[in-house]
Amino acid sequence: MKEKIERIREINKCLIKRYGIPPRPEELPAPVDMLIATILSQNTNDNNSFKAYKNLRSRFSSYDEIITAKQSILEKTILSAGLTQQKASAIKNFLKTIHSEKGKITLDYIAGMGNEKAIEELIRFKGVGIKTASCVLLFALGRNVCPVDTHVNRITNRLGLVKSSAPDKTYFLLNDGFPRRIAHQFHTNLIKLGREICKPSRPSCAVCPLKKLCIFEEKNFEFNNKTVRKDFMLLDNVG
């Protein structure tokens, strides 16, 4: 455990040298906003999901309006996010359920829960998994948890921090004893690394800031001039 914590800190320092400390908004978004934005972000890029989120917020005057709207209208509104039927169903189901239970659309009550309990509460909604729930904790509640998407899962395995092919299992392994106060920068910069350098195939290992810390056996040191910085992060721009 102690060795893992020290390695995470060392990796984080190397990532900061390359990408800096990612900024955070002065006021964190509401958990409901974050949950919906994260649903929209599934299996698409941040630009497409951000467009869908902005369309949704401008098309409907309130989340209550979405409950009674035809699903076909919601699907057209979030078209740029892809998987529209699946995502529209998840959003409508969540809004209907929380409104029925609480009398209004809010997730503010989870702020009083511990991380594990809050995760359990959120994943009971159809279409909300551990990754989405942990994003709500990190980006809306400011908790020191590191969500695991495909990038984080791939890189943490290549680095030898965990040994797991399942992102949900990786989440629990990685967050067990996670160093304090660095989850947001670690998570965000790992995603940037995954988009730019540590790709699923033919990673650009020659320019990787973590190459000396990485145990990945299939490193690729061929020169690749197609590495492109993609710094826009949807979940830091939800509001």
ABEGO torsion letter per residue (X at the ends): XAAAAAAAAAAAAAAAAAAEBBBBBABBBBAAAAAAAAAAABGBBAAAAAAAAAAAAAABABAAAAAABBAAAAAAAAAAAEGAAAAAAAAAAAAAAAAAAAGBBBAAAAAABBAAAAAAAAAABBGBBAAAAAAAAAAAAGBBBBBBBAAAAAAAAAAGABBBABAAAAAAAAABGBBBGAAAAAAAAAAAAAAAABBABGBBAAABAAAAABABAABBABBBAABBBBABBAAAABX
